[in-house]
């Protein structure tokens, strides 16, 4: 495990969990807009900085596919279809994990179910887990708050989109910094 609580580009993998059409339709509009905006920033930064991305879809026959606007940013990402709540219990998910990148940055839905269970299982397996608090969502805000409190108590790092992407960049110069600065404006 890395000896830092900072998101480290060479050590990170980004996991987007179940940001799907029918699940999104059940979320509060303003909160969903925030999740989509921050997910978009994280996905673009990951692509720009060569951070591997995995995205999951929970039973897409019933819940639909990943939101179109985000799906367009996933051309180099690995897709895992699942029915289990914890991504980590799915063999195809575990097979996509990079063994030389022990830091897992998570975003997605729902915070108190799939994100929570995945984070706890990843942590138990020895990964350092970081949650982008402003890029996770539950239908009920109280459930999201409870999930984040549980995760924080378990030692999972609760961060935010801007902190993560600027930790990945690390320095205020160069094209990556300029591009990411424009994304977060």
HUFEN-V63519 format. One record per backbone hydrogen bond with DSSP energy under -1.0 kcal/mol. NH is the residue of the N-H (numbers start at 1). CO is the residue of the C=O. If there is no record, write none. Layout:
# HUFEN-V63519
nh->NH co->CO
nh->NH co->CO
This chain:
# HUFEN-V63519
nh->11 co->8
nh->12 co->8
nh->13 co->103
nh->14 co->52
nh->15 co->105
nh->16 co->54
nh->17 co->107
nh->18 co->56
nh->20 co->18
nh->21 co->65
nh->22 co->63
nh->24 co->20
nh->25 co->21
nh->26 co->23
nh->27 co->24
nh->32 co->28
nh->33 co->29
nh->34 co->30
nh->35 co->31
nh->36 co->32
nh->37 co->33
nh->38 co->34
nh->39 co->35
nh->40 co->36
nh->41 co->37
nh->42 co->38
nh->43 co->39
nh->44 co->40
nh->45 co->41
nh->46 co->42
nh->47 co->43
nh->48 co->44
nh->49 co->45
nh->51 co->46
nh->54 co->14
nh->55 co->78
nh->56 co->16
nh->57 co->80
nh->59 co->82
nh->62 co->59
nh->63 co->59
nh->64 co->60
nh->67 co->19
nh->71 co->67
nh->72 co->68
nh->73 co->70
nh->74 co->71
nh->77 co->74
nh->78 co->53
nh->80 co->55
nh->82 co->57
nh->89 co->86
nh->90 co->87
nh->94 co->90
nh->95 co->91
nh->96 co->93
nh->101 co->98
nh->103 co->11
nh->104 co->128
nh->105 co->13
nh->106 co->130
nh->107 co->15
nh->108 co->135
nh->109 co->17
nh->111 co->137
nh->113 co->110
nh->115 co->110
nh->117 co->113
nh->118 co->114
nh->119 co->115
nh->120 co->116
nh->121 co->117
nh->122 co->118
nh->123 co->119
nh->124 co->120
nh->125 co->121
nh->126 co->123
nh->127 co->122
nh->128 co->102
nh->130 co->104
nh->131 co->157
nh->132 co->106
nh->133 co->131
nh->133 co->159
nh->135 co->132
nh->137 co->108
nh->143 co->140
nh->144 co->140
nh->145 co->141
nh->146 co->142
nh->147 co->143
nh->148 co->144
nh->149 co->145
nh->150 co->146
nh->151 co->147
nh->152 co->148
nh->153 co->149
nh->154 co->150
nh->155 co->152
nh->156 co->151
nh->157 co->129
nh->159 co->131
nh->164 co->160
nh->165 co->161
nh->166 co->162
nh->167 co->163
nh->168 co->164
nh->169 co->165
nh->170 co->166
nh->173 co->171
nh->178 co->174
nh->179 co->175
nh->180 co->176
nh->181 co->177
nh->182 co->178
nh->183 co->179
nh->184 co->180
